[in-house]
Amino acid sequence: MTTAKSVSSQNQDKNLESMRKFAEKYAQRTNTYFCSELSVTAAVIKGLAQHKQELGSPLCPCRHYEDKQAEVKKAFWNCPCVPMREEKKCHCMLFLTPENAFAGNVQEITTEQIEQLCQGMK
């Protein structure tokens, strides 16, 4: 018998893997790179996955919202957000152009790295 907690945990794992794959492919497609401090990348991907789990959409985890559901419907801050799509400006520092001082040189991160770097986060 599958418990609600294990189903929820499985969905969280699926969402994390989905957002990890998305981030890698989007970085490659847009010639952007993850932050040189991979803990930033890990936290953002984990936050996107949590929002996807809770809200059904990867709402930017680095902003404050009075009403997250309303923001999801507007889609402006759903990743990739409008500023990223139109101007390659990522508030979260997930997708950085090569000339950005904080840009690293990687476009890949493993699920294990994300979990390790996010230990202790809720």
N, C-alpha and C positions, 0 to 999 in steps of 0.2 A: 504494500500500500504506500503510495506517495503522499507525503505530508505537504501542507501548504507552504511550510518553510522551505522544504527542498525544492519545490516548484519555483518559488520566489528566488531562491539561490541560483537555480539553473537559468532563470530568465536574466538575472543580473550578470551571470557569466556570459550569456549569449550577447547581451547588450554591450558589455565591455569588449568582447571580441569584435563585435560589429563596429563599434566606434574606433577601435584600434586599427582595424583594416581600412576603414574609411579615412582616418587621419593619414595613414601611410600613402594610400592611393591619391588622396587630394594633394598632399605635399609633392608627390612626384609629378602629378599632372600640372601643378601650378608653379613648378620650380621654386618651391619654398622649402624651408628646413625647420626642424624642431629646435626649440631653445637649447642653447649650449648647456644649460642646467636641466638635465632630463627629468628632475623631480617636478619641474613646472609642467612639462609635457604630460607626465604621468597623472598629475593632479587634474589637469584640464580634461584629459581623455576620461578619467574616472568620473569627473563631474558631468560630462556630456552623457556618459552611460547611465548615471543615476537619474538625470533629467529624462532621458529616453524611457527609462523604466517607470518613473513616477508620472511623467506628463505625456508620454507617447511621442516626444520630439526632443532632439538634442539642443535644447535651449542653452545659450551661452551661460556657463556656470560662474563667470567672473563679474557679473553685474547684479545689482539689486533690483528686484521687481516688486511692485506693490501687488500685482496679480499675475502670477506666472502663467496661468491658463490663458488669460487674455493676451499675454505676450506671445505665447505659442501660436495662437490664432492669427496674430498680426504677421508672424513669420520673419520679422525684421532681424531678430537676434537668434534665429535658429541657425545652427552651424551647417555650412559656412554662412555667416551672417552677411548682410548686404554690404557693409564696409569692406569685408574681405573679398567678396565676389566682384565688387566694382572698383576697389582701389588697392587691393592686397594689403589692407590694414587690419591686423588681428589684435584686438584688445587683449585677448588671453595669452598672447605670445606663443600660440600653438603653431601657427604658420608664419614664418618669418622670411622675408626676402634676403638673399645672400648678403646684401650690403648692410643689413641691420646689425648693429654691434652685439646683439644678444643671440644672433643666429648661430646655431651649431653647424655641423657638417653631416648630420644624419637625417634620414627620412624614414627610419624604421625604429620600432620599439617593440619588445616582446611583452606578452601578457605577464610573464614572470617579473620583468623589470617594473611594470606598472604596479603590480601587487607589492613588490619589495619596497619601491620608492614611496608608496602611499600607506605603508604600515602606520597605524596609529590615527589615520584620518577616519572620520566617520562617514 
